């Protein structure tokens, strides 16, 4: 079943920074790059004010948070030359399998292209490299990072212009 939802940039006015920080930090903890929920929430508030990177894209159905994804200038300390990164793609368990994650990935790719970048990177593990490969991402390398084998992947972005809210029905 596919839900009706809207994806837009996180804004301070949305009041979602605290909720996103709590959900994502509970799921990833220090993999967010921060030592506490409060520090991560402060990052999200800064991202909400950013005109470039970092940015956070949020999927909502009405007032319900359905998921979010971060766009970062830097994500993997071992690969500082790679930029930008898609990180912390998160859809709460009860909202999964409804197209929200796919739509957030598509929105992240579109926003990154709008910002003038030609590639977007991510790192992942487990079965997820296969999922991303099926969506057009290419494996760049496999390495040990934060105590686990990770796959760095890249997506070649087409030239893109235009901005706005992405709606999906």
Long-range contacts (C-beta under 8 A, 24 or more apart in sequence): 1-97, 1-98, 2-98, 2-99, 2-168, 3-61, 3-66, 3-95, 3-98, 3-99, 3-100, 4-61, 4-168, 4-169, 5-59, 5-60, 5-61, 5-66, 5-100, 5-103, 5-168, 6-59, 6-60, 6-61, 6-165, 6-166, 6-167, 6-168, 7-57, 7-58, 7-59, 7-60, 7-103, 7-104, 7-107, 7-165, 7-166, 7-167, 7-168, 8-57, 8-58, 8-60, 8-165, 8-166, 9-48, 9-55, 9-56, 9-57, 9-58, 9-111, 10-44, 10-47, 10-48, 10-55, 10-56, 10-57, 10-58, 10-68, 11-48, 12-45, 12-48, 12-49, 14-48, 14-58, 16-58, 16-65, 16-68, 17-41, 17-44, 17-45, 17-48, 19-65, 20-44, 20-56, 20-58, 20-65, 20-68, 20-90, 23-65, 23-90, 23-92, 24-68, 24-88, 24-90, 27-90, 28-88, 31-146, 32-88, 33-75, 52-115, 53-84, 53-115, 55-111, 57-104, 57-107, 57-108, 57-111, 59-91, 59-100, 59-103, 59-104, 59-107, 65-92, 66-91, 66-92, 66-95, 66-98, 66-100, 67-91, 67-92, 67-95, 67-100, 67-101, 67-104, 68-104, 69-104, 69-105, 69-107, 69-108, 71-108, 71-111, 71-112, 71-115, 71-120, 75-121, 75-122, 75-123, 76-121, 76-123, 76-145, 76-150, 76-152, 78-143, 78-145, 79-121, 79-152, 82-121, 82-140, 82-152, 82-154, 83-117, 83-121, 84-112, 84-115, 84-117, 84-120, 84-121, 85-120, 85-121, 85-122, 85-123, 86-112, 86-120, 86-121, 86-122, 87-122, 99-168, 102-135, 103-166, 103-168, 105-135, 106-166, 107-166, 109-155, 109-157, 110-160, 110-166, 112-157, 113-157, 113-158, 113-159, 113-160, 114-160, 114-161, 114-162, 114-163, 117-157, 118-156, 118-157, 119-154, 119-155, 119-156, 119-157, 120-154, 120-155, 120-157, 121-152, 121-153, 121-154, 121-155, 122-152, 122-153, 123-150, 123-151, 123-152, 123-153, 124-150, 124-151, 124-153, 125-149, 125-150, 125-151, 129-153
